[in-house]
Amino acid sequence: MIKVKSKIAQKGLFLVIVPLVFEVIFMSVLVYLLVVAEGDIQRRIESKKIVAVATTIGTRVIDCQFLSMLYNAMKIPMLDVRFDEDAHFISNQLIELKRLCEKTEPRRSLSLEVESTVTTTMNRLRTIFTGEFEPDADLQKVAGTTKKSDRVYSRMTGSFKVIDKLLTMEQDTQTKVQAKEKLYREYIRQSIIYGVGAHVILTVVLAVIFAWTITKPIAILSENTRRLVKREPLAAPIRGDDELAHIDEVFHAAAQDLIRVDKQRKHLVSLVKDELSEPLRTVQYTLHNLSQGVLGDLSEKAENRILLAARDTDRVMRLIDDLLSIETMEGARFDLDLKETTSSEVVEAAIGSVKDMAERHGVKLEINDVGGRFIADKDRLVQVLINFLSNAIKFSPKEGLITVQVLKHDEDYEFRVTDRGRGVPQNKLEQIFEPFQQVESSDQTSKGGTGLGLPISKTIVEQHGGEIGVTSVLNEGSTFWFKIPRSH
């Protein structure tokens, strides 16, 4: 025997078994009443068939008597053919009557008696057509009765008496069956009414029990989940010793752990901010001074390098500020500086920032820009495109080709970065746009990165009212893309 140890499972089995047992009992009663009623209906149908066959036999016997009288009086040709047809039909009907009556003894005896008397009558009537009948013959011999009459019909009452007896018995049977049918219909009606009423009451009672013992704790757990995500105080612990109460205990323990982790995280974020921002701000200040000639004149090549380094440093500083301000990326929004720009400006700025990185990795960059003008935050889009390009460079083989495309659609411009790298598994195509998620756990150490580039890019693109995504085939490459509306 299977033993259920789970208290919730025990409650669930109780809630299932009780209605199930009730429904089985209810359906059994209904099936019994329906079977009995169906049996009565079949008996009534059989009785009607017997009445119909017996009536048909009596009618055809009367027809045959009329034909014999007419033939005896007028000798009309073809009447003997009609008589034979009726006689054959009566014979078939007698067979059918015996078949219908063979199940019950009273019917069976009467059907045999009907067959005997009708057969005798038909044989005597046939003598009129075969010439064996003499007009002056004793009518008592022809009719097979003890009474004398000038009509053949009155001399053939023997078969009709038996048929009338059978019809009377069937009429009584139908009357009794109809009464039983009415009684069982009333039983079925009352069973349905009382059964449905009891089922409704049982359902309401079980629903209240279920709501009190199961759904209420689940609702508390659901509310605690919401509060846990928002770092709000949890509801009071659930009373009891079932699994839901144990889960609630785990929730409260996890909430205490999260409070400690949040304090440690905030301390770490504050520490990283101070340790990173101060040195980088010094570097930023120095690079800007060099680019402006404060520390002396530079060659044109050196000045271009310094300007590029200053822009990259500015972008890194903004990235650090954004990361520290949004922390876990929940509810993140950036302040956008929306201005008119072109796709060429965005692509050229991004290519310029990753050009040295591509040369170091031995990767070629190819540009296919249709050109287009739109309203956007240029630096933010450059940040997105740099993220796409840096990822493509890191995961491309040596001497690989990376293609940057800008496509013009009816309602937006689409930026596409296609590489010939290892690709992204299908089950990771959406996951990589979540914070701290990478294709492989080893990428953080072997390729660098924190898993925040794509989530930040997604936030930037969605704030522009655009879309972002990736298509990929393993071992063939990936295409990262984002769309920016033509009118923002």
N, C-alpha and C positions, 0 to 999 in steps of 0.2 A: 504494500500500500504506500502511495506517495505521501510524504509528510511535507507540508508547507510551513517553513520556519518564518518566512517574512510576514510581519504583522500587516503590512499594507496588502500583500497578496491574499492573506486570509480575509481581510475586509472585502477585497475585490471579489473573491470567490463567493462570499456570502451574498454580496449584492447581485451576483450573476445567477447563483444557484436558486435562490428563493423565487425570483420571477420565472426562471426556467421550469422549476417544479410546478408552479402554479399554471403556467401555460400548457405543460404536458397534461396535467389533470383536466384543464379546461378543454383542450383539444380532444382528449380521449372521450369525454362526455359528449361533445358535439359529434364526434365521429360515430359513436354508438347510436345516438339519436338519428343521425343521417342514414346509417346503415339500416336501422329498423324502418325508417320512413321510406327508404328506397325499396326495401323488400315489399312493403305494403303497396307501393306504387306499381311494382312489377306484377304483384298478384292482381291488382285492379286491371292492369293492361291485359294480362292473360284472360281474366274474366270477360273483358270486353271482346277479346278476340273469339272466345268460345261462344258468346252470345251472337256475335256477327256471323260465325260459321253456322251455328244451329239455325238461326233465322233464315240464312240463305238456303240451307237444306230444305226447311219447311216450305219456303216460297217455291223452290224448284219442284218439289213433290206436288204442290198444288197445280203448277203449270203442266206437269206431266199428266195429272188426272184430267185436267181440262182438255189436253190434246187427245187423250184416249177416248173421252166422251165424244169429242168432235169427230174423230176418225170413225168411231163406231156408228155414229149417226149419219155422216155424209160421205165417208170414204174419200176424203180429200187427199190427193197425192202429196208427197214430200212431208207429210206430218210425221211419218215414221222416222224420217231422217232427223227431224227436229227432236223427236222423242229420244232417239239414240244419243244425240248430243247432250241433252239435258241429263240423261241417265249417266253418261260418262262424267259429266261435271259433278253430279251428286256423289258418284263413287269417289272422286278425288277429294271432295269436301268431307266425306266420311273418314277418309284416311287422315286428313288434317285435324278433324275433330278428335280422333283417337290420340293423335300425337300431342295435342294440347291438354288432353285430360288424363294422360298416362301417369302423371306425377302423384295425384291424390286418388285414393280409392273410391270415394263417392262419385267423383267425376268419371273415373274409369268405368265403373259399373254402368252408369247411365249412358256413357258414350257407346258401350257395347250393345246396350238395349236399343238405343237409337239406331245403330247400324243394323241390328237384326230386324226391327220392325220396318224400317225404310226399305231394306233389301227385299223383304217379303212383299211389301206393297208394290214395289217396282216390278218384281217378277210377275205378279198377278196382272198388273196393268199391261205388261209386255205381251200377254197372251192375246190381247185385243188386236195387236198389230201382226202377230204371227199366224192368225187364223184359228188358233185353238179356242178362242172365245166363241160361244154360241149365243145368239141373241136371246134364245129362250132358256138359257141355262140358269141354274140357280144362282142368284146374285150373292147369296150367302157364301157360296164357294169362291166366287170371284173376289169379293171384298174382304173375305177373311174376318167377318164380324158376326156377332150374334143378332144384330138388328137388320131388319129389312128396310130399304129406302129406295126411292126412285132416283137418287143422285149418287154418283160415284164418290163424291167428296165426303158425304156423310157416312159412307161405308168404310172409309179409310182413316178413321179417327185414332186408330191404335198408335201410329207413329207420331201423330201430333200430341197425344197425351204425354208420351215420353219426352218429346222436345219441350213441351210446356213445363214439365217437371224440372228439366235441366235449366231452363231459362229462369224459373222461379228460384231455384237454388243459387244461380249466379247473381240474381238480383239481390238476394239476401247477403251474399258474399260481398258484393260491391258496397252495399249499405254499411256493413260492418267495417270494411276497409276504409271507407271515406271517414267514418267516425274516428277510427284510429289515426288516420292521417291528420285530421284536424287537431286531435289531442297532441300528437307529436310535434306538429307545427307550433303549437302553443308552448310545448316544452322547450323547443329550440329557441323560440323568441325570448322566453324568460331566461334561458341559459345565457344567451348573448347579452341581454340587458344586465343581468346580475354579474356575469363574468367580466364584461367591459367595466362596469362600475367598480368591481373589486380590484381589477387590474389597475385602474386609474388611482384608486386609493393606495394600493400597494406601491405603485410607482412614485407617488408623491411622498409617501413615508420613506421609501428607500432613497429618494433624491435628497430629502432633508438630512437623513443620516449620512449620506455620501458628502453633502455639502459641509456638514459640520465636522466630519472626521477626516476628510481628504482634501476637498477643494479649498477650505479655509486655510489650512497650513500651506498648501501650494501657493495660494494668493500671497501669503506672508512671505514665502520664499521668493516669489517673483518680485514683490516690492523690495525685499532686501537686496535682490540682485541689482535693481535699478539704483537703490541708494548706495550700494557698494561701488558701482561704476562712477557715480557722482560724488563719492567720498562723503556721503551724508550719514548721520547716525542711523543704525539699524533699529528695526522694530523690536519689541520685547521678545525674548526667546519663546519658542513654541513648547507648550507643556506636553508631556507624554514620553513614551519610550519606544515609539516606532521609528522607522527609517527617516521620516521627514523631520522628526525632532533631532535626530543625530545629524542630518544634513544642516539643519539650522545652527547647531552647535559649531559645526565646521565653518559656516558663514561668519559667525561671530568671532571665531578664532582668526579667520582670514582677514577680517576687518581690522583686528588689532595689529596683525602683521603688516597690513597695508599702511596703517598709520605710521608705523615705525619706518617702513620702506620709503614712504613719501617724505618723511623728515630727512632721511639719509640722501634721497635723490635731490631734494631742494638744496641741501648742503653741498652736494657734489656739483650741481649746476652752478651754484654761486661760486664755488672754487674754480671750476673750469672757466667761467666767464672772466674772473679776475686774472687767472694765469694766462689765458689766451689773448684777451683783448688788449691788455697793456703792452705786451711785446709787439703785437701786430699793429697797434696804433702808432708805436714808435717807428716801425718800418714804413708804415703808410705815410707818416709825416715826412720821413727822410726821402722817400721816393717822390713825393710831390715837390719837395724843395729842389731835388735834382732835376725833375722835369721842367721846373720853372726857372732854372739857371741860378738859383740862389747860392748854390755851392760851386759855381763855376760853369764855364761853357763846356758843352759836350758835342761830340761829333753827331752827325745826323743819324747814323746807325745806332749809336748809343742812346741818343734822345728817344728814338722810336722804341728801343727796348725798354727804356725807363718808363715811357708812357704806357706801354703794354703791361709792364709789371705793376704800375700804379693802378691801372684799371682792374687788373686781376685782384690786387690787394683790396681795393674798394669793394669788389664783389664778394670776396671772402669775408670781409668784415660785416657786410650786410647779411651774408649767410649765417654767420655766427650769431648776430643779433636776432635774426629771425628764428633760428633754432632755439635759442635760449628763451625767447619770448613765447613761442608756442609750445615749448617743452615736448609733450607727447603727441603733437599734431592734432589733438582733439579740438574741434571747433576753430582750427587755424584759419586766419585771414591775414592778408598782406595789404599794406597801403599801396595802391597802384597809382603810378604817375602816368595817366593816360594822355598820350599825344599822338599826332599823326606820324607814322613811320612807314618804312617799306620793307618788303621781305628781303631785299638785297642788303639793307643795312643790318638786319638781324643776322643773316647768314654770314656776311663778311666779318662781323664782330665775333661771332662764335668760332668761325674758322681761324681767325687770327689768334684767338686764345688757346686753341688746341693744336696749332700748326707744329710747334716744337715737340709736343708730346707725340704727334703722329710720326714725325721724322725719327724720333728716338726708337719708336716701335717698328719702324720700317713699313708704315701703312700709308697708302695713297688716298687722297681725298678728291672726290669728284663732285662738282656742283652742277645742278640743273635747275635753274631758277627762272620761272616764267615772269617774275616781277609783279608786284602788286602793292597798292597803297591802302593802309587801314589804320584804325585807331587802336592803340595798345600801349602797354608799358614795355618799351623796347628792352630795357635792361633785364626785366623779368623773363621775357621771351628768350633773350640771349642766354640767360641762366638755364632755362629748360633745354635749349638746343645744345649747350655745352655739356650738360649732363648726359644727353643722348650720345653725343660724339665721344665723350671720354669713356663711356661704357663700351661703345663700339670699338674704340681703339684698344682698350684693355683686353677684349675678348676676341680680337681679330688675329688671324695668323700673320706671320711676317710676309711682307709684300702683298698683303691683302688689300682689297679695294673697299672703300666706304663711300657710298653715294648719298649726297644731300639733295633732296628734291623739294621744290615748292610747286604745288598744283593749285590751279584756280578753279573753284567750283562756283555754282550759282549763288550760294549764300555764305561761303567761307573760303579761306585759304588753308591748304593742308601742307604741313611741314613733315617730311619723311626722311629718316636716317636709316639706311639699309647697310648691313654688314654681312660678311660671309663667315661668321664665327660658329660657335658650337650650338647656338640656338637656345630656346627656352622650352622646357616641357609644357605640355598643354595644361597640366594641373597647376602650373605656377604663373600662368599668363596674367591672372588678376591678383594673385597673392603678392607679386613683386611691387605692386603699387601701394602696399601697406607699409607702415613704419617698421624699420629694422628687419625687413624681409629680403633675403637674397636667394638666388637660384640654388646655390650650394653653400653650406655653412663654412666651407674652407675658403670661400671667395674673400671673406673679410680680411684674412691674413695673407693670402696669396696675391689677391688683386687690389686690396685696399678698398676703402669705402665703409660707410656706416649703415647703409640700407635706408638712408633718408632722402637721397637725391630724387628718386622717382616719386615718393609721396609728396615732396615739396613741389615737384614739377606738376603733379596732378592738381594740387591746390591752386597753383598759379593759373593753369589753363582753365580750370573750372571757374575761377573768379573772373576770367575774361569772357565767360559764357561759352567756352569751347568744350571740346572732347579730347580725350587722350587714350591711347591704347597701343597694342603690340600684336603683330602677327609673326609666327615663327615656325620653322621646320627644323627639327633636330639635325645637327651636323651639316646643315646647309646655310643657316643664317637667320637673322631676325630683322624686322622692320618696325622701328618705334615711330609713332606718328602722333601729331596733335593738330587740331583744327581751331582756327581763330575766326570768328565772324567778320565778314567784310564791313559791317556797320555795327559798332559796339554801342 
